[in-house]
Structures are given as C-alpha cells and as structure tokens.
Amino acid sequence: MKTAKHSRNFWLGNGILAVAMLTLLFMGPLSDALGIWAAVIWMVLAAAGMALVMSDKSSEPPESD
C-alpha cells in the first residue's frame, strides 16, 4: 500500500487554518478589542492557510482503493 507523504507546506497550512478556526471561535471578544481588524486577520489567516495547503498538490492523484 502506497501512502502519500505531505510536504512541510501542507502541515504549516493546516496549522494556520487551525489558528483561523480559533480566531472564528473567539471572534466576539476579538471584534470588541480589534474592531474590523479581527475579520481582516481571520481572512488573511484563512487565505494563507489555504494557499499553503493547495500548493502541496502533486501531479498525480492518489489511487483509489
């Protein structure tokens, strides 16, 4: 069975997406403290995380079971 190895960018992107999820969970207090910048920070984190995850795409899709 062949397992796919993911690059460092993939795991870094998932970590950033986890931080973006935490930002969403605490959006109320963050919005009170930072105003509109809380939403801007969330958008930047989500975009950076997705860009890193998507940059890990290999040329061939994995074989199905």
Secondary structure by P-SEA (a helix, b strand, c coil): cbbbbbcaaaaaaaaaaaaaaaaaaaaaaaaaaccaaaaaaaaaaaaaaaaaaaaaccccccccc
